[in-house]
Amino acid sequence: MEDKIITVASYPYSRAQLLKSRLEAEGIECFLSNINLLQPDIASGVKIRINEKDADRAMRIIEDIKEEYGKAKQKTIEKLKSVRRILVPVDFSDHSVNACNYALGLAQKLKAEIKLLYAYFNPVISSEPYDEMFSYQVNLDNVLSTLKDEAEEQMKLFTNRLKEWVKKEKISNVKITYELDRGVPEEVILNFSENYKPGVIVLGTRGKGEKGSAIFGSVTKRVIEKAKVPVLSIPEKSVYMGIKYMNKVLYATDFDDSDYKTIRKLMTLVRPFGMKIYFVHIASDATNPLDNVKMEELKEHFITEYNDYNVVCDIIEQRDVLQGIEDYIDEKDIDLLALTTHKRRLFERLFNPSITNKMLFHTNIPLLVFHS
């Protein structure tokens, strides 16, 4: 007696093909029916047909696929939600205003909300004689209360001015809220970021009152080094002309395995902007066979995974990596530089005042840093 043929599921054509492949890989014979032969790719209600004796196994496989799909979908949703959250640490300085301008441009394109964060002063607790402890504690509580009230007032004024500017510029669908916390700025930023889980942190390269020859302030440096989410650092001399004028991004690669993870984050972040993306490797010898093989692998990756992006891959011959980056930025008129934290030597040089003061690129080009 012949086995009875039954319909185990009905899906759009592409999904039906995937299920058919999965069932066959598990040793279950199946075929598709109800296919639009003229336009199979748009067919809906394609039936997956199997032997009745395989029904139980097939249904378990389908349930497993649904669970896998649900988890993957939820992960994607969470990732998109995080991209739509932008954290902007502020200290009410001109640098903060400049960072907010960039954040607003990003938020409008990404349909994101902006969370302003201010860390107000954390008094250093010094040792006091035991008999003065009570009066000391009362005085400290009063000081802290006053500091919090002043911080709240400053933040309200700053937020209202920002909202007025948003209204004047007719920027729509951008929600702006704020948070205050007492403590060391970099610790407050990093701790808040852990819970808020933003898609990106936007801040100035230097905080209020920070002076010296280093281009990057101490707070910015620590946040860049320790944050687990991308950090967009806005230099003092960077003039915000509008997000539509940021058309070219340079990603400096050294073919590290972590680059592929970073590339995925970068592509997700820049997709709404239609940017041209340059993936560049700076090498002392541009004819190095290994570098060329790795670059070809990278090109293949882009063709397979990101064929709808405008991507350029280059190997530049230059012994000095920083000089190579600077020259390329000038030549291609780059608007944004992207790096990962695994490039330790490069970061050490970026943060070295004696070297960075000789460089030009980072004085007006925003720097997007990914945690490797």
C-alpha positions as CSV (number, residue, x, y, z in Angstrom):
1,M,0.0,0.0,0.0
2,E,1.4,3.4,-1.0
3,D,2.1,6.0,1.7
4,K,-0.4,8.8,1.9
5,I,0.9,12.3,0.8
6,I,-0.2,15.2,3.0
7,T,0.4,18.9,3.2
8,V,2.5,19.8,6.2
9,A,2.7,23.6,5.8
10,S,1.9,26.4,3.4
11,Y,4.3,29.3,3.0
12,P,5.4,32.0,0.5
13,Y,7.7,30.5,-2.2
14,S,11.1,31.5,-0.7
15,R,10.3,30.3,2.8
16,A,8.8,27.1,1.4
17,Q,12.1,26.5,-0.4
18,L,14.1,27.0,2.8
19,L,11.8,24.5,4.7
20,K,12.1,22.0,1.9
21,S,15.9,22.1,2.1
22,R,15.8,21.7,5.9
23,L,13.4,18.7,5.7
24,E,15.5,17.0,3.0
25,A,18.6,17.6,5.1
26,E,16.9,15.7,7.9
27,G,16.1,12.8,5.5
28,I,12.5,13.6,4.9
29,E,11.3,13.4,1.3
30,C,9.1,16.3,0.2
31,F,8.0,18.4,-2.7
32,L,6.3,21.7,-3.4
33,S,2.9,22.3,-5.0
34,N,0.7,25.2,-5.9
35,I,3.6,27.2,-7.4
36,N,3.1,30.0,-9.9
37,L,5.2,28.7,-12.7
38,L,5.4,32.1,-14.5
39,Q,6.5,34.0,-11.4
40,P,7.5,31.5,-8.7
41,D,9.3,34.2,-6.6
42,I,6.1,36.0,-5.8
43,A,4.0,32.8,-5.2
44,S,2.1,32.7,-1.9
45,G,0.5,29.7,-0.4
46,V,3.0,27.2,-1.7
47,K,2.3,23.8,-0.1
48,I,5.1,21.6,1.3
49,R,4.0,18.0,0.8
50,I,5.4,14.9,2.6
51,N,4.7,11.3,3.3
52,E,2.2,11.0,6.2
53,K,4.6,8.7,8.1
54,D,7.1,11.6,8.4
55,A,4.5,14.0,9.7
56,D,5.6,13.9,13.4
57,R,9.2,14.5,12.6
58,A,8.4,17.2,10.1
59,M,6.2,19.1,12.6
60,R,9.0,19.0,15.3
61,I,11.4,20.4,12.8
62,I,8.9,23.1,11.8
63,E,8.4,24.1,15.4
64,D,12.2,24.2,16.0
65,I,12.5,26.5,12.9
66,K,9.7,28.8,14.3
67,E,11.5,29.1,17.6
68,E,14.8,29.9,15.9
69,Y,13.1,32.4,13.7
70,G,11.4,34.0,16.7
71,K,14.6,34.4,18.6
72,A,16.4,35.8,15.6
73,K,13.6,38.2,15.0
74,Q,13.6,39.4,18.6
75,K,17.4,39.9,18.5
76,T,17.0,42.0,15.3
77,I,14.2,44.0,17.0
78,E,16.4,44.7,20.0
79,K,19.3,45.7,17.8
80,L,17.1,48.1,15.9
81,K,15.7,49.5,19.1
82,S,19.3,50.2,20.4
83,V,20.2,52.0,17.2
84,R,17.2,54.2,17.8
85,R,18.6,55.4,21.2
86,I,21.4,58.0,21.2
87,L,23.1,59.0,24.4
88,V,24.6,62.5,24.6
89,P,26.7,63.3,27.7
90,V,26.6,67.1,28.2
91,D,28.3,69.7,30.4
92,F,26.6,72.8,28.9
93,S,29.7,73.9,27.1
94,D,29.9,74.9,23.4
95,H,31.4,71.4,22.8
96,S,28.2,69.9,24.1
97,V,26.1,72.1,21.9
98,N,28.1,71.0,18.9
99,A,27.8,67.3,19.8
100,C,24.0,67.8,20.2
101,N,23.8,69.2,16.7
102,Y,25.3,66.0,15.3
103,A,23.1,63.9,17.5
104,L,20.0,65.6,16.3
105,G,21.0,65.0,12.7
106,L,21.6,61.3,13.5
107,A,18.3,61.1,15.4
108,Q,16.2,62.5,12.6
109,K,17.6,60.1,10.1
110,L,17.5,57.1,12.4
111,K,14.1,58.0,13.9
112,A,15.9,57.9,17.2
113,E,15.3,59.4,20.7
114,I,18.0,61.4,22.4
115,K,18.9,61.0,26.0
116,L,21.0,63.9,27.5
117,L,23.1,62.9,30.5
118,Y,24.8,65.2,32.9
119,A,27.1,64.1,35.7
120,Y,27.3,66.7,38.4
121,F,30.1,67.1,40.9
122,N,30.9,64.3,43.3
123,P,32.7,65.8,46.4
124,V,35.7,64.0,47.5
125,I,35.1,62.6,51.0
126,S,38.0,63.4,53.2
127,S,38.6,62.0,56.7
128,E,37.2,64.1,59.5
129,P,37.7,64.0,63.3
130,Y,35.1,61.7,64.9
131,D,33.4,64.4,67.0
132,E,32.9,66.5,63.9
133,M,31.4,63.7,61.8
134,F,27.8,64.6,62.4
135,S,28.1,68.3,61.4
136,Y,30.3,67.3,58.5
137,Q,27.5,64.9,57.2
138,V,24.8,67.5,57.6
139,N,26.9,70.0,55.7
140,L,27.6,67.4,53.0
141,D,23.9,66.6,52.6
142,N,23.2,70.3,52.1
143,V,25.9,70.7,49.5
144,L,24.7,67.7,47.6
145,S,21.1,68.9,47.6
146,T,22.2,72.3,46.4
147,L,24.3,70.8,43.6
148,K,21.5,68.6,42.5
149,D,19.0,71.5,42.4
150,E,21.5,73.6,40.4
151,A,22.2,70.7,38.0
152,E,18.4,70.1,37.5
153,E,17.9,73.8,36.7
154,Q,20.8,73.9,34.2
155,M,19.7,70.8,32.5
156,K,16.1,72.1,32.1
157,L,17.4,75.3,30.5
158,F,19.7,73.4,28.2
159,T,17.0,70.9,27.1
160,N,14.5,73.7,26.5
161,R,16.9,75.7,24.4
162,L,17.7,72.5,22.4
163,K,13.9,71.8,21.9
164,E,13.4,75.4,20.7
165,W,16.2,75.0,18.2
166,V,14.6,71.7,17.0
167,K,11.3,73.5,16.5
168,K,12.9,76.4,14.7
169,E,14.8,74.0,12.3
170,K,11.6,72.0,11.8
171,I,13.2,68.8,12.9
172,S,10.4,66.3,13.4
173,N,10.0,63.0,15.3
174,V,12.9,63.4,17.7
175,K,12.2,62.9,21.4
176,I,14.6,64.5,23.8
177,T,14.8,63.6,27.5
178,Y,17.4,63.9,30.1
179,E,19.0,62.2,33.2
180,L,21.1,63.5,36.0
181,D,23.5,61.5,38.1
182,R,26.2,62.4,40.7
183,G,29.6,61.0,40.2
184,V,32.8,61.0,38.1
185,P,31.7,61.8,34.5
186,E,33.2,58.9,32.7
187,E,31.9,56.4,35.3
188,V,28.4,57.9,35.2
189,I,28.5,57.7,31.3
190,L,29.7,54.1,31.2
191,N,27.3,52.9,34.0
192,F,24.3,54.6,32.4
193,S,25.2,53.2,29.0
194,E,25.2,49.7,30.4
195,N,21.5,50.0,31.4
196,Y,20.2,52.4,28.6
197,K,22.0,50.4,25.8
198,P,22.2,53.2,23.2
199,G,23.0,52.5,19.6
200,V,25.7,55.2,19.8
201,I,27.2,57.7,22.3
202,V,27.8,61.2,20.9
203,L,30.1,63.6,22.8
204,G,32.7,66.3,22.3
205,T,36.4,65.5,22.3
206,R,37.0,67.8,25.2
207,G,34.8,68.6,28.2
208,K,34.2,71.9,29.9
209,G,37.3,73.3,31.6
210,E,39.6,70.6,30.1
211,K,42.8,72.3,28.8
212,G,46.1,71.1,27.6
213,S,47.9,70.1,24.4
214,A,46.0,66.8,24.0
215,I,43.2,66.8,21.4
216,F,41.1,64.3,23.4
217,G,40.0,65.1,26.9
218,S,40.5,62.6,29.7
219,V,36.7,61.8,29.9
220,T,36.3,61.3,26.2
221,K,39.4,59.1,26.1
222,R,38.2,56.8,28.9
223,V,34.7,56.5,27.4
224,I,36.1,55.6,24.0
225,E,38.4,53.0,25.5
226,K,35.8,51.3,27.8
227,A,32.3,51.8,26.2
228,K,30.8,48.7,24.7
229,V,28.8,50.6,22.1
230,P,30.0,52.9,19.3
231,V,31.2,56.3,20.3
232,L,31.0,59.3,18.0
233,S,33.5,61.9,19.1
234,I,33.1,65.4,17.8
235,P,36.3,67.6,17.6
236,E,36.3,71.2,18.9
237,K,36.9,72.6,15.4
238,S,34.3,70.4,13.7
239,V,31.6,72.6,12.1
240,Y,28.2,71.0,11.8
241,M,26.8,71.8,8.3
242,G,23.9,69.4,8.3
243,I,23.8,65.6,8.3
244,K,23.1,65.5,4.6
245,Y,26.6,66.8,4.0
246,M,28.2,63.8,5.7
247,N,28.5,61.6,2.6
248,K,31.8,59.7,3.0
249,V,33.1,57.5,5.8
250,L,36.6,56.0,6.0
251,Y,37.1,52.8,7.9
252,A,40.7,51.9,8.6
253,T,41.2,48.1,8.6
254,D,44.2,45.9,9.4
255,F,42.3,42.7,8.4
256,D,41.7,41.7,12.1
257,D,38.9,39.1,12.5
258,S,37.0,41.6,14.7
259,D,36.6,43.8,11.6
260,Y,33.7,41.7,10.3
261,K,31.7,42.3,13.5
262,T,32.5,46.0,13.4
263,I,31.6,46.2,9.7
264,R,28.1,44.8,10.5
265,K,27.6,47.5,13.2
266,L,28.9,50.2,10.9
267,M,26.7,49.2,8.0
268,T,23.6,49.1,10.3
269,L,24.4,52.6,11.6
270,V,25.1,54.3,8.2
271,R,22.5,52.5,6.1
272,P,19.9,55.3,6.3
273,F,22.4,57.9,5.2
274,G,23.4,56.4,1.9
275,M,27.1,57.1,2.6
276,K,30.0,56.0,0.4
277,I,32.2,53.8,2.5
278,Y,35.9,53.5,2.0
279,F,37.6,50.4,3.6
280,V,41.3,51.2,3.6
281,H,44.4,49.3,4.7
282,I,47.6,51.3,5.2
283,A,50.6,49.1,4.4
284,S,54.3,49.7,4.0
285,D,54.2,47.5,0.9
286,A,51.0,47.7,-1.2
287,T,52.1,44.6,-3.2
288,N,52.2,42.3,-0.2
289,P,50.4,39.1,-1.4
290,L,48.8,38.3,1.9
291,D,47.3,41.8,2.2
292,N,45.9,41.6,-1.3
293,V,44.4,38.1,-0.6
294,K,42.7,39.5,2.5
295,M,41.4,42.5,0.7
296,E,39.9,40.3,-2.0
297,E,38.2,38.3,0.8
298,L,36.8,41.5,2.2
299,K,35.5,42.5,-1.3
300,E,33.8,39.2,-1.6
301,H,32.2,39.7,1.8
302,F,30.7,43.0,0.7
303,I,29.4,41.6,-2.6
304,T,27.7,38.7,-0.7
305,E,26.4,40.6,2.4
306,Y,26.2,44.3,1.4
307,N,25.9,44.5,-2.4
308,D,23.4,47.4,-2.2
309,Y,26.0,49.7,-0.4
310,N,28.4,52.0,-2.2
311,V,31.8,50.5,-1.1
312,V,35.4,51.1,-2.1
313,C,38.3,49.0,-0.9
314,D,41.8,50.3,-1.1
315,I,45.3,49.4,0.0
316,I,47.5,52.5,0.4
317,E,51.3,52.3,0.5
318,Q,52.6,54.4,3.4
319,R,54.9,53.5,6.3
320,D,53.2,56.0,8.7
321,V,49.6,54.8,9.3
322,L,48.5,58.2,10.6
323,Q,50.0,60.0,7.7
324,G,48.4,57.5,5.3
325,I,45.0,58.1,6.9
326,E,45.4,61.9,6.8
327,D,46.5,61.9,3.1
328,Y,43.5,59.7,2.1
329,I,41.1,61.9,4.0
330,D,42.4,64.9,2.2
331,E,42.4,63.2,-1.2
332,K,38.8,61.7,-0.9
333,D,37.3,64.6,1.1
334,I,36.2,62.2,3.9
335,D,33.6,63.4,6.4
336,L,33.9,60.7,9.1
337,L,36.7,58.4,10.3
338,A,35.8,55.0,11.8
339,L,38.2,52.8,13.8
340,T,38.0,49.9,16.3
341,T,39.6,49.8,19.8
342,H,41.7,46.8,18.9
343,K,44.1,49.0,17.0
344,R,46.0,49.8,20.2
345,R,49.1,51.3,18.6
346,L,47.0,53.7,16.5
347,F,45.0,54.8,19.6
348,E,48.1,55.3,21.6
349,R,49.4,57.6,18.9
350,L,46.1,59.4,18.6
351,F,46.1,60.2,22.3
352,N,49.8,61.3,22.3
353,P,49.9,65.1,22.2
354,S,53.3,65.3,20.7
355,I,52.1,63.4,17.7
356,T,48.5,64.4,17.4
357,N,49.4,68.1,17.4
358,K,51.2,67.5,14.2
359,M,48.2,65.9,12.5
360,L,45.4,67.7,10.8
361,F,42.7,65.1,10.1
362,H,41.3,64.7,13.6
363,T,40.9,68.4,14.3
364,N,37.7,68.7,12.2
365,I,36.7,65.1,11.2
366,P,34.4,63.3,13.7
367,L,35.7,60.0,14.9
368,L,33.4,57.0,15.2
369,V,35.0,54.3,17.4
370,F,33.7,50.7,17.8
371,H,34.5,48.5,20.7
372,S,36.2,45.3,19.4
